[in-house]
């Protein structure tokens, strides 16, 4: 059954009421690898209940509507679905605990053709359940590799942000734990691809892969460490494309360019020199990186 563009654009994705605690906030940070230096007060602010703060990227797990494209009525072949792009814009620092409402809607459906698949664009508002204030606006692109050719429009599609041709201004290396995917899935994404070797094998991977949103969160950590002195209020927005998979235990290198009005970034697996996040852009207020030279390498060892 082919997907129906009009049906997807009008699809009623149920509103999600999501209560979370300090424990959930700490678990999310631990899943990204924070706390690898137990005496580092900057990392402890996200992993210890005294003065606990939420990482900016934690917005991606709040008010999550679940895997609604797996509903047979959508017509989508969910087994051939990839997470193509992700972004967030936070309007204030996320509370370390609270109750939020997630409201998700489909904003566009693009037909790239029978050989190229389809693109489904969604938007999610994360609202404070008590005040109704919008805390965060999330954007996401799903690539339906097997669902092109349904007769919908082929564009327009946003042009990806270019990575500067010059050498990066900053580089931040962050290791991942061998058990990173098993930790991160406890924040709500229980896809067995990230835990079960047999499922990973069916998908042609030699072992379970890391969640794309975990890689996204690690890049957020790199930006927060390198440019923001670990102040989550300074990292206001972030977006990028997912371009390759990560295996738990690999080292992620985030290359950062400070532009006039935005920060550009991409993330590479050091061991394989594979670009896993690309075309990244972030909005950072009051950059406080070590500006003594044009190139600065920050490393975190766990």
Backbone bond lengths (Angstrom), bond angles and torsions (degrees), N, CA, C in turn:
res aa  C-N    CA-C-N  psi(-1)  N-CA   C-N-CA  omega(-1)  CA-C   N-CA-C  phi
1 X - - - 1.470 - - 1.518 109.69 -
2 X 1.336 116.81 128.33 1.458 121.63 -179.48 1.523 110.09 -77.36
3 X 1.320 115.48 152.49 1.457 118.45 176.17 1.526 109.77 -71.76
4 X 1.309 115.62 150.42 1.461 123.44 -179.97 1.528 107.14 -111.12
5 X 1.324 116.55 110.86 1.466 120.45 -175.28 1.532 111.55 -58.54
6 X 1.324 117.28 -45.96 1.459 120.16 -178.40 1.523 111.15 -62.70
7 X 1.344 115.60 -39.08 1.468 118.98 179.29 1.524 111.21 -65.17
8 X 1.333 117.13 -40.41 1.463 119.80 179.46 1.525 111.57 -67.91
9 X 1.343 116.75 -39.40 1.462 119.71 -179.67 1.528 111.96 -65.02
10 X 1.325 116.60 -26.73 1.470 120.25 179.63 1.533 112.11 -103.32
11 X 1.329 117.35 7.48 1.470 121.49 -176.57 1.526 110.51 -62.26
12 X 1.316 116.25 128.86 1.460 121.15 -179.32 1.532 108.90 -90.64
13 X 1.306 115.32 99.96 1.461 121.19 177.45 1.525 107.55 -84.19
14 X 1.314 118.46 121.65 1.476 120.00 -174.76 1.521 113.13 -57.53
15 X 1.315 115.12 139.09 1.453 121.97 174.50 1.524 109.20 -65.35
16 X 1.321 116.90 140.97 1.465 121.72 -176.35 1.521 109.97 -115.73
17 X 1.329 116.68 124.85 1.465 122.04 171.08 1.527 107.33 -97.73
18 X 1.304 116.25 121.39 1.466 121.75 -170.81 1.530 109.73 -127.42
19 X 1.325 115.46 109.59 1.466 120.77 173.88 1.524 108.52 -95.79
20 X 1.330 116.36 130.66 1.465 120.13 179.42 1.521 109.13 -133.83
21 X 1.327 114.56 158.02 1.465 121.35 -172.98 1.526 110.25 -120.56
22 X 1.329 114.97 175.23 1.463 120.07 174.28 1.527 110.92 -57.02
23 X 1.315 116.67 -35.60 1.471 120.45 179.64 1.526 110.11 -61.75
24 X 1.327 117.95 -42.64 1.461 120.81 179.35 1.521 111.43 -63.33
25 X 1.331 116.62 -39.51 1.457 121.53 -180.00 1.527 110.88 -65.89
26 X 1.325 116.40 -41.81 1.460 119.88 177.82 1.524 111.06 -68.00
27 X 1.327 117.13 -39.27 1.461 120.96 -179.35 1.527 110.93 -64.78
28 X 1.337 117.07 -38.72 1.459 120.14 177.32 1.527 110.19 -61.08
29 X 1.326 117.33 -46.51 1.463 120.54 -179.85 1.524 111.65 -64.08
30 X 1.324 117.27 -41.62 1.460 120.60 178.17 1.528 110.93 -63.38
31 X 1.331 117.07 -35.49 1.456 120.86 177.95 1.513 112.88 -64.42
32 X 1.335 117.17 -25.03 1.466 121.60 177.37 1.527 112.08 -87.94
33 X 1.326 116.95 -7.86 1.457 120.45 178.25 1.511 115.26 103.06
34 X 1.343 118.47 0.22 1.460 118.79 176.33 1.526 109.10 -67.54
35 X 1.324 115.24 151.12 1.454 120.14 -175.31 1.515 112.13 94.84
36 X 1.346 116.73 1.45 1.459 120.14 177.80 1.512 112.48 -63.29
37 X 1.329 116.05 -23.86 1.461 121.72 172.23 1.532 107.13 -114.24
38 X 1.327 118.23 91.55 1.474 121.89 -169.54 1.517 115.05 -61.51
39 X 1.333 117.91 -18.06 1.467 119.05 179.49 1.526 112.34 -99.66
40 X 1.318 117.81 3.13 1.465 121.71 -179.47 1.527 109.01 -79.05
41 X 1.339 119.17 111.27 1.470 120.07 -177.16 1.527 113.11 -64.17
42 X 1.336 117.36 -26.34 1.466 119.99 179.85 1.526 111.08 -67.11
43 X 1.335 117.17 -42.61 1.463 119.84 178.85 1.523 111.53 -76.40
44 X 1.328 117.09 -30.47 1.463 120.34 -179.84 1.530 112.22 -64.32
45 X 1.336 116.84 -26.15 1.465 117.66 -179.33 1.525 112.30 -64.60
46 X 1.343 117.87 -15.56 1.464 122.13 178.79 1.534 112.47 -107.63
47 X 1.338 117.17 -5.39 1.468 120.48 -174.11 1.523 113.65 -127.53
48 X 1.342 117.36 3.15 1.471 121.52 -176.80 1.521 107.88 -134.95
49 X 1.321 115.87 136.85 1.466 120.82 -169.81 1.527 114.19 -65.32
50 X 1.335 118.17 -22.35 1.465 120.13 179.31 1.539 109.31 -73.85
51 X 1.325 116.27 111.31 1.465 120.26 -178.95 1.513 113.59 69.72
52 X 1.320 117.14 28.59 1.469 121.89 -173.87 1.530 111.89 -60.03
53 X 1.351 115.13 138.32 1.453 122.55 174.14 1.520 109.52 -126.67
54 X 1.334 115.73 155.87 1.465 121.40 178.70 1.517 110.03 -96.21
55 X 1.316 116.58 140.11 1.461 121.16 174.05 1.527 109.73 -67.35
56 X 1.329 118.63 144.03 1.472 119.85 -179.58 1.522 113.83 -56.68
57 X 1.340 116.86 -38.09 1.464 120.39 -177.05 1.522 113.41 -72.53
58 X 1.343 117.93 -8.02 1.462 119.05 178.93 1.528 111.51 -63.31
59 X 1.320 117.02 -15.05 1.464 120.04 176.26 1.521 112.00 -54.87
60 X 1.340 117.97 -29.35 1.470 120.02 -174.63 1.528 112.63 -67.65
61 X 1.338 118.21 -19.63 1.471 119.51 -179.55 1.527 112.15 -100.56
62 X 1.345 118.10 -3.38 1.459 120.98 -175.94 1.528 110.90 -90.06
63 X 1.331 115.92 131.98 1.460 120.12 179.15 1.512 113.59 66.03
64 X 1.332 116.93 24.47 1.471 122.07 -177.57 1.528 110.40 -63.55
65 X 1.334 118.26 127.55 1.470 120.26 -174.49 1.519 115.08 -82.88
66 X 1.320 117.91 0.40 1.450 120.12 -177.10 1.522 111.35 84.53
67 X 1.317 115.14 -179.76 1.468 121.96 -174.32 1.529 109.36 -85.37
68 X 1.337 116.10 69.36 1.459 120.38 -173.13 1.525 112.82 -68.20
69 X 1.337 118.39 -23.39 1.476 120.47 179.30 1.534 112.45 -71.32
70 X 1.331 117.48 -8.94 1.467 119.34 175.70 1.519 112.02 -80.31
71 X 1.332 118.32 -7.25 1.464 121.93 175.90 1.529 108.54 -63.34
72 X 1.331 119.16 122.25 1.470 121.13 -177.41 1.528 113.40 -55.15
73 X 1.330 117.47 -26.00 1.466 119.88 -177.69 1.524 112.66 -69.51
74 X 1.346 118.18 -16.83 1.463 119.46 177.75 1.523 111.88 -72.95
75 X 1.343 116.18 -22.39 1.458 120.16 -176.75 1.510 113.63 80.01
76 X 1.331 117.81 0.07 1.466 121.58 -176.46 1.531 110.59 -82.36
77 X 1.327 115.71 141.42 1.454 121.40 171.88 1.528 107.79 -86.70
78 X 1.326 116.71 88.01 1.453 121.20 -171.61 1.529 112.87 -65.86
79 X 1.338 117.13 -21.26 1.466 119.60 179.71 1.527 111.88 -69.70
80 X 1.331 116.48 -16.87 1.466 120.97 179.02 1.525 111.28 -108.63
81 X 1.336 116.69 22.92 1.468 121.24 -176.67 1.528 110.50 -91.68
82 X 1.327 115.57 138.93 1.463 122.33 173.32 1.523 109.49 -124.91
83 X 1.331 115.82 148.83 1.470 121.28 172.95 1.525 106.77 -83.10
84 X 1.325 117.25 112.76 1.455 120.35 -173.40 1.511 114.96 -91.14
85 X 1.333 117.40 -42.56 1.465 121.66 -176.35 1.519 109.67 -146.47
86 X 1.329 115.86 154.64 1.463 120.99 176.97 1.514 108.96 -148.28
87 X 1.324 115.39 143.74 1.451 120.25 174.71 1.510 111.01 -151.16
88 X 1.327 116.02 159.36 1.463 120.89 171.27 1.518 108.92 -144.06
89 X 1.324 115.42 153.03 1.453 122.64 167.26 1.517 107.13 -132.90
90 X 1.326 116.61 118.16 1.459 121.50 179.56 1.522 109.06 -96.95
91 X 1.320 115.76 132.82 1.456 120.51 -178.21 1.528 112.19 -92.22
92 X 1.307 116.27 -14.30 1.465 123.05 167.60 1.521 107.67 -160.82
93 X 1.311 117.15 169.38 1.463 120.10 179.65 1.528 110.01 -60.36
94 X 1.318 116.24 139.01 1.463 120.67 -179.62 1.523 110.30 -70.90
95 X 1.333 118.04 138.60 1.469 119.72 174.65 1.527 110.64 -63.38
96 X 1.323 116.77 147.54 1.466 120.81 178.72 1.525 111.80 -72.33
97 X 1.327 117.05 -17.02 1.466 122.52 176.33 1.518 107.31 -157.26
98 X 1.317 116.40 153.62 1.455 119.37 179.09 1.514 112.01 159.85
99 X 1.319 115.34 -167.48 1.465 121.88 176.11 1.519 107.87 -127.09
100 X 1.316 115.34 130.77 1.459 120.82 -179.20 1.521 109.62 -125.59
101 X 1.319 114.80 163.59 1.464 122.47 174.58 1.518 107.48 -118.06
102 X 1.323 116.20 128.14 1.452 121.29 176.70 1.518 110.25 -103.78
103 X 1.344 116.27 123.66 1.462 121.78 178.13 1.525 108.52 -119.78
104 X 1.321 116.10 111.89 1.458 122.44 -174.38 1.517 110.31 -113.11
105 X 1.334 115.70 139.33 1.459 120.21 176.48 1.521 109.74 -142.84
106 X 1.335 115.18 153.99 1.462 121.45 174.67 1.517 107.78 -83.99
107 X 1.336 116.53 129.64 1.464 120.43 -178.06 1.527 113.19 -105.32
108 X 1.343 117.47 -21.48 1.464 119.45 178.90 1.525 109.54 -165.95
109 X 1.332 115.87 152.92 1.464 122.78 174.38 1.522 106.94 -135.67
110 X 1.315 116.86 122.43 1.461 122.63 -174.50 1.528 109.82 -117.61
111 X 1.319 116.26 136.99 1.468 123.20 178.72 1.526 108.47 -101.77
112 X 1.335 117.06 109.48 1.454 120.94 179.91 1.523 112.85 -88.25
113 X 1.337 116.66 -4.99 1.462 120.41 178.39 1.512 111.92 111.64
114 X 1.347 117.30 162.40 1.474 121.63 -174.72 1.521 113.93 -56.71
115 X 1.313 119.05 -31.80 1.459 121.19 -177.09 1.523 113.01 -93.08
116 X 1.337 117.30 -11.72 1.466 120.30 -173.67 1.522 113.79 -114.52
117 X 1.328 117.81 -12.14 1.449 119.86 175.97 1.521 113.76 88.77
118 X 1.333 114.79 -164.49 1.462 122.37 -177.69 1.526 109.28 -129.91
119 X 1.339 114.98 157.60 1.458 121.89 177.70 1.521 108.98 -118.99
120 X 1.329 116.57 130.47 1.463 121.62 175.67 1.522 107.41 -116.86
121 X 1.328 115.80 119.24 1.460 122.27 -179.81 1.530 109.04 -100.14
122 X 1.325 115.89 132.09 1.469 120.31 177.45 1.522 110.31 -128.54
123 X 1.322 113.61 159.96 1.463 121.98 178.92 1.524 107.66 -135.75
124 X 1.329 116.87 136.75 1.465 120.62 179.37 1.517 110.81 -129.92
125 X 1.312 115.55 125.70 1.450 121.64 171.75 1.525 108.50 -92.07
126 X 1.320 116.38 134.01 1.460 121.73 174.05 1.529 106.63 -110.56
127 X 1.331 115.83 112.53 1.459 122.29 -173.56 1.519 110.85 -110.07
128 X 1.325 116.67 143.12 1.455 120.96 171.07 1.526 108.09 -67.73
129 X 1.328 117.07 122.12 1.462 120.66 -173.77 1.518 112.38 -65.12
130 X 1.317 118.03 -27.64 1.464 121.11 -177.14 1.525 112.05 -82.86
131 X 1.329 117.12 -42.20 1.464 120.27 -173.90 1.524 113.90 -103.95
132 X 1.342 117.27 -17.98 1.454 120.79 -175.57 1.519 113.50 80.95
133 X 1.331 117.50 -0.28 1.463 121.49 -179.80 1.527 110.42 -65.37
134 X 1.335 116.96 137.10 1.460 121.25 176.15 1.522 108.40 -80.05
135 X 1.319 116.36 115.32 1.454 121.89 -179.39 1.519 111.54 -85.50
136 X 1.341 115.76 -36.81 1.456 119.56 -174.04 1.518 110.53 -153.58
137 X 1.328 115.90 148.36 1.457 122.80 173.40 1.520 107.43 -120.45
138 X 1.334 116.05 121.09 1.457 122.24 -177.09 1.516 110.37 -109.33
139 X 1.320 116.38 140.88 1.462 121.68 174.44 1.517 108.38 -124.08
140 X 1.337 115.73 144.10 1.458 120.16 -177.58 1.521 109.73 -148.37
141 X 1.320 115.68 146.34 1.460 122.08 175.37 1.516 108.92 -121.96
142 X 1.334 116.33 126.07 1.461 122.07 174.30 1.520 108.95 -104.03
143 X 1.331 116.09 134.26 1.464 121.59 177.87 1.525 107.82 -102.08
144 X 1.337 115.84 113.64 1.469 121.28 178.09 1.525 107.19 -96.50
145 X 1.325 116.21 93.33 1.462 121.02 -169.61 1.523 113.40 -65.07
146 X 1.332 116.98 -25.36 1.467 119.90 -174.76 1.522 113.39 -105.25
147 X 1.328 118.65 10.61 1.463 120.47 -170.41 1.524 114.24 -119.41
148 X 1.328 118.06 16.21 1.459 120.30 175.55 1.517 111.55 -75.02
149 X 1.335 114.97 163.69 1.459 119.75 178.06 1.509 114.43 84.80
150 X 1.342 117.87 23.40 1.467 120.05 -178.68 1.526 112.24 -90.21
151 X 1.338 117.04 -1.92 1.454 119.78 175.82 1.513 115.30 98.32
152 X 1.325 117.80 11.91 1.462 120.59 -179.72 1.522 111.97 -89.76
153 X 1.330 117.44 176.99 1.464 120.94 179.46 1.526 110.82 -66.41
154 X 1.334 115.54 148.44 1.468 120.53 -178.81 1.524 112.05 -94.16
155 X 1.319 117.66 1.21 1.460 120.78 -179.71 1.518 109.45 179.19
156 X 1.318 116.66 -172.50 1.470 125.26 -0.07 1.525 112.47 -78.53
157 X 1.322 115.31 157.19 1.459 121.43 175.57 1.526 108.17 -122.54
158 X 1.339 117.37 147.42 1.470 119.73 -179.89 1.530 111.41 -61.03
159 X 1.301 116.63 141.17 1.467 121.85 176.42 1.526 108.42 -81.42
160 X 1.335 118.31 127.43 1.474 119.24 -178.94 1.517 111.53 -63.36
161 X 1.320 116.47 144.65 1.465 121.89 178.69 1.522 109.66 -66.37
162 X 1.314 117.03 133.19 1.459 121.40 -178.66 1.529 111.11 -76.51
163 X 1.317 115.50 145.83 1.457 121.50 173.47 1.533 107.51 -87.03
164 X 1.333 118.32 132.75 1.469 120.05 -179.90 1.529 112.59 -55.77
165 X 1.328 115.55 147.78 1.462 121.03 -177.77 1.524 112.22 -76.73
166 X 1.327 118.19 -19.82 1.462 120.86 -177.69 1.536 111.15 -79.34
167 X 1.307 115.34 169.04 1.464 120.48 176.27 1.523 109.64 -63.53
168 X 1.339 117.94 149.18 1.472 119.86 -179.14 1.523 111.49 -64.09
169 X 1.332 114.89 150.24 1.459 120.73 176.41 1.528 111.71 -75.45
170 X 1.319 116.19 -31.95 1.461 121.91 -178.61 1.514 109.11 -142.79
171 X 1.320 115.68 150.77 1.456 122.73 176.67 1.522 107.66 -134.92
172 X 1.316 115.72 131.76 1.471 119.95 179.44 1.523 109.32 -127.29
173 X 1.318 117.48 119.09 1.459 123.35 177.93 1.523 110.21 -98.34
174 X 1.317 116.49 127.23 1.463 122.12 177.91 1.525 109.12 -130.86
175 X 1.323 118.49 125.41 1.460 120.60 177.49 1.526 111.00 -78.31
176 X 1.316 116.15 156.64 1.469 120.80 170.63 1.521 108.29 -113.11
177 X 1.306 116.00 148.10 1.458 121.21 178.79 1.525 110.93 -78.35
178 X 1.326 119.12 149.23 1.469 120.45 174.99 1.525 112.69 -57.49
179 X 1.332 117.32 -29.07 1.469 121.88 179.92 1.525 112.11 -98.18
180 X 1.334 118.24 17.06 1.466 121.30 -174.25 1.526 112.54 -58.28
181 X 1.328 117.87 -42.78 1.467 119.58 -178.02 1.522 111.25 -66.59
182 X 1.324 117.22 -35.96 1.458 120.92 179.05 1.525 110.82 -67.70
183 X 1.328 117.06 -32.89 1.465 120.92 176.19 1.528 110.70 -74.59
184 X 1.340 116.46 -46.86 1.458 119.23 -174.28 1.527 111.85 -65.12
185 X 1.314 118.41 -33.49 1.471 120.15 -177.17 1.536 111.60 -63.49
186 X 1.332 117.57 -20.47 1.463 120.97 178.13 1.523 112.21 -70.13
187 X 1.349 116.51 -8.53 1.468 120.26 174.21 1.523 112.13 -88.46
188 X 1.347 117.22 4.93 1.457 118.58 169.35 1.504 118.03 128.38
189 X 1.347 119.09 -11.91 1.468 120.43 179.88 1.520 108.71 -103.51
190 X 1.341 115.68 99.12 1.456 121.00 -173.48 1.527 113.31 -98.62
191 X 1.315 118.02 22.99 1.461 121.70 176.61 1.527 109.15 -54.38
192 X 1.337 118.97 121.87 1.465 120.72 -176.34 1.520 113.83 -65.23
193 X 1.337 118.01 -13.26 1.461 120.83 175.71 1.522 111.32 -56.17
194 X 1.341 116.50 -25.22 1.457 121.16 -176.01 1.528 112.79 -98.09
195 X 1.341 116.49 5.11 1.469 119.05 -177.41 1.520 113.45 -137.84
196 X 1.311 118.41 -34.31 1.464 123.48 -170.92 1.531 110.49 -101.36
197 X 1.328 118.65 113.35 1.470 120.05 179.89 1.530 113.48 -58.29
198 X 1.334 117.00 -32.26 1.463 119.47 -179.93 1.535 110.84 -67.04
199 X 1.327 116.60 -41.77 1.463 120.51 177.91 1.527 110.33 -66.14
200 X 1.327 116.67 -41.16 1.462 120.26 177.42 1.523 110.63 -61.08
201 X 1.331 116.87 -38.53 1.458 120.65 179.10 1.514 112.62 -63.51
202 X 1.325 117.14 -39.83 1.468 120.90 177.30 1.528 110.32 -61.58
203 X 1.321 116.44 -34.12 1.469 121.38 178.86 1.528 112.37 -84.82
204 X 1.350 117.17 8.85 1.467 123.22 176.01 1.534 113.15 72.80
205 X 1.337 116.66 26.59 1.457 120.62 173.48 1.530 108.41 -107.31
206 X 1.342 118.15 141.19 1.469 119.81 -179.06 1.523 113.77 -69.70
207 X 1.328 116.84 -19.66 1.468 121.16 177.45 1.532 107.66 -160.60
208 X 1.336 118.05 168.70 1.470 119.63 -179.55 1.529 111.97 -56.42
209 X 1.319 115.34 143.17 1.465 121.33 -179.13 1.529 110.17 -102.08
210 X 1.321 114.82 162.92 1.459 121.05 177.86 1.529 109.43 -77.28
211 X 1.318 116.90 146.17 1.459 121.24 175.05 1.534 109.63 -60.34
212 X 1.323 116.35 138.39 1.456 119.47 175.60 1.511 112.28 -58.30
213 X 1.341 116.62 -38.01 1.461 119.17 -179.29 1.527 112.30 -72.88
214 X 1.338 117.40 -18.85 1.459 119.64 172.09 1.529 108.86 -72.71
215 X 1.329 117.33 -44.47 1.459 120.79 174.92 1.526 110.39 -58.00
216 X 1.323 116.39 -42.70 1.470 122.27 177.37 1.531 110.18 -58.22
217 X 1.326 117.16 -44.85 1.459 121.22 -179.96 1.516 112.63 -66.55
218 X 1.332 117.16 -34.37 1.461 120.54 177.89 1.528 110.24 -68.20
219 X 1.330 117.21 -37.60 1.466 120.08 173.98 1.527 110.80 -63.57
220 X 1.330 116.78 -37.66 1.463 121.01 174.85 1.531 109.88 -60.44
221 X 1.334 116.77 -43.98 1.467 120.83 176.88 1.529 110.21 -57.86
222 X 1.340 117.13 -43.53 1.460 120.86 -179.33 1.527 111.48 -61.34
223 X 1.335 116.95 -42.69 1.466 120.73 178.50 1.529 110.64 -66.72
224 X 1.321 115.61 -41.66 1.464 120.56 -178.65 1.531 110.84 -63.76
225 X 1.326 115.53 -42.62 1.478 120.98 179.98 1.523 111.64 -68.76
226 X 1.328 115.94 -44.21 1.458 120.32 -170.18 1.519 113.23 -80.31
227 X 1.329 117.54 -36.31 1.465 120.65 -171.58 1.526 114.84 -114.65
228 X 1.317 118.23 -17.40 1.470 120.47 -168.47 1.516 114.89 -119.02
229 X 1.321 118.60 5.27 1.469 121.29 -176.15 1.532 111.34 50.84
230 X 1.319 115.55 34.73 1.465 123.59 178.92 1.532 113.42 62.97
231 X 1.324 117.85 24.54 1.470 121.21 175.82 1.529 108.27 -93.41
232 X 1.332 118.84 107.57 1.466 120.25 -174.82 1.514 113.78 -64.49
233 X 1.330 118.63 -23.20 1.463 120.65 -179.52 1.525 111.84 -67.15
234 X 1.335 117.47 -20.51 1.466 120.34 -176.11 1.528 112.89 -82.83
235 X 1.320 117.39 -23.76 1.468 120.44 179.05 1.528 107.91 -93.90
236 X 1.321 116.09 98.79 1.457 121.33 -168.85 1.520 114.15 -93.60
237 X 1.319 117.02 -28.58 1.468 119.73 -177.06 1.516 109.07 -155.68
238 X 1.344 115.01 155.55 1.452 120.78 -176.94 1.525 108.31 -161.07
239 X 1.319 116.76 139.13 1.465 120.05 176.24 1.520 108.50 -152.79
240 X 1.348 116.92 153.85 1.460 121.15 178.59 1.516 109.83 -168.05
241 X 1.341 114.44 174.61 1.462 122.63 174.14 1.521 109.51 -106.25
242 X 1.343 115.73 145.70 1.458 121.47 172.63 1.536 107.62 -91.97
243 X 1.324 116.66 125.81 1.464 119.41 -173.23 1.525 114.13 -122.38
244 X 1.315 119.46 -15.93 1.466 121.54 177.80 1.523 108.59 -162.69
245 X 1.329 114.97 164.74 1.465 121.12 -177.59 1.522 111.59 -88.41
246 X 1.334 114.81 157.28 1.465 123.42 177.30 1.525 108.27 -119.18
247 X 1.333 116.49 140.06 1.456 121.19 173.60 1.530 109.09 -101.25
248 X 1.336 117.19 132.22 1.467 119.37 178.29 1.524 111.21 -52.12
249 X 1.333 115.37 136.87 1.449 121.29 -177.75 1.514 113.07 103.87
250 X 1.333 117.28 -14.58 1.460 120.44 179.18 1.534 110.68 -80.60
251 X 1.325 115.75 161.74 1.459 122.06 179.10 1.524 109.26 -98.95
252 X 1.328 115.91 132.33 1.463 120.98 -179.12 1.531 109.36 -106.61
253 X 1.301 114.70 124.26 1.475 122.01 178.64 1.525 108.53 -107.66
254 X 1.318 116.56 117.64 1.460 121.15 176.96 1.518 109.13 -101.26
255 X 1.330 115.06 119.64 1.458 122.70 177.90 1.523 107.94 -95.22
256 X 1.333 116.04 134.69 1.471 121.37 -169.23 1.528 109.93 -129.91
257 X 1.328 115.73 133.36 1.460 122.84 175.65 1.532 108.29 -121.58
258 X 1.313 117.43 127.91 1.457 121.50 177.91 1.523 108.18 -93.98
259 X 1.329 116.55 111.37 1.456 123.05 179.22 1.526 109.32 -97.12
260 X 1.316 117.52 -178.03 1.459 120.99 -177.27 1.527 112.28 -64.78
261 X 1.337 116.62 -45.07 1.459 119.16 -174.24 1.527 113.80 -119.33
262 X 1.334 117.89 -8.49 1.457 122.05 -179.02 1.519 109.58 -145.86
263 X 1.310 114.53 168.53 1.457 121.78 172.82 1.519 107.75 -109.13
264 X 1.325 117.38 130.31 1.455 122.18 175.04 1.529 108.62 -99.09
265 X 1.354 116.41 147.65 1.460 118.71 178.92 1.525 110.69 -155.84
266 X 1.311 114.99 159.37 1.462 122.75 167.49 1.525 107.46 -149.18
267 X 1.333 116.22 160.62 1.464 121.21 -176.91 1.520 109.45 -126.33
268 X 1.325 115.27 135.10 1.462 123.29 -174.71 1.522 109.44 -124.97
269 X 1.331 117.66 140.62 1.460 121.40 168.73 1.522 107.57 -77.51
270 X 1.322 116.71 118.08 1.462 120.98 -174.89 1.525 111.36 -61.68
271 X 1.330 116.92 -43.76 1.469 120.79 -173.34 1.527 112.77 -65.95
272 X 1.332 117.30 -29.16 1.472 120.20 -176.59 1.525 112.61 -116.59
273 X 1.325 116.99 -3.78 1.470 121.97 -176.37 1.531 110.99 53.15
274 X 1.325 116.00 39.38 1.461 122.42 178.56 1.516 109.45 -100.50
275 X 1.339 116.86 129.78 1.461 121.46 176.44 1.529 107.78 -78.72
276 X 1.326 116.85 118.56 1.462 120.90 -175.51 1.526 112.76 -106.78
277 X 1.332 116.93 -27.52 1.464 122.97 170.80 1.521 106.73 -126.48
278 X 1.335 116.37 133.90 1.462 118.61 -177.22 1.523 110.09 -138.70
279 X 1.337 114.62 167.13 1.471 121.97 175.27 1.525 111.44 56.62
280 X 1.340 116.50 35.31 1.454 120.66 -176.04 1.519 113.12 -79.31
281 X 1.329 114.99 145.37 1.454 122.94 173.79 1.523 108.43 -137.86
282 X 1.332 116.25 143.55 1.464 121.29 177.84 1.520 108.83 -141.98
283 X 1.336 115.24 150.38 1.457 122.05 173.40 1.524 107.57 -106.25
284 X 1.324 115.81 119.59 1.455 121.81 -176.36 1.522 108.65 -125.94
285 X 1.323 116.30 128.51 1.468 121.48 177.89 1.524 109.74 -96.82
286 X 1.321 117.00 140.98 1.472 123.05 173.25 1.517 111.68 51.54
287 X 1.344 115.72 62.06 1.460 120.72 -179.58 1.523 110.01 -57.95
288 X 1.337 115.62 131.49 1.467 120.69 -176.02 1.521 111.76 -126.29
289 X 1.333 116.94 28.12 1.459 119.37 178.63 1.519 110.62 -67.34
290 X 1.324 115.69 161.59 1.465 120.77 176.09 1.522 107.80 -68.08
291 X 1.318 116.60 106.24 1.462 121.22 -170.79 1.525 112.03 -98.29
292 X 1.321 118.36 20.86 1.448 120.23 -176.90 1.513 114.16 -68.08
293 X 1.319 118.14 -19.97 1.457 121.28 179.79 1.502 110.39 -148.10
294 X 1.310 115.86 173.34 1.467 120.23 -178.00 1.513 111.52 -76.75
295 X 1.328 117.69 -16.46 1.459 120.40 -175.63 1.517 109.25 -134.47
296 X 1.314 116.00 130.08 1.462 121.02 -177.43 1.515 107.96 -138.69
297 X 1.305 117.72 126.62 1.462 120.27 176.70 1.513 109.29 -107.45
298 X 1.332 115.52 124.37 1.465 120.73 177.45 1.516 108.01 -111.98
299 X 1.300 118.86 129.13 1.451 122.40 179.41 1.515 110.28 -123.10
300 X 1.319 115.84 142.76 1.456 122.03 174.43 1.514 107.24 -123.03
301 X 1.283 118.36 125.69 1.465 121.65 179.53 1.520 109.13 -109.92
302 X 1.331 115.75 130.60 1.466 119.93 177.69 1.520 108.96 -107.46
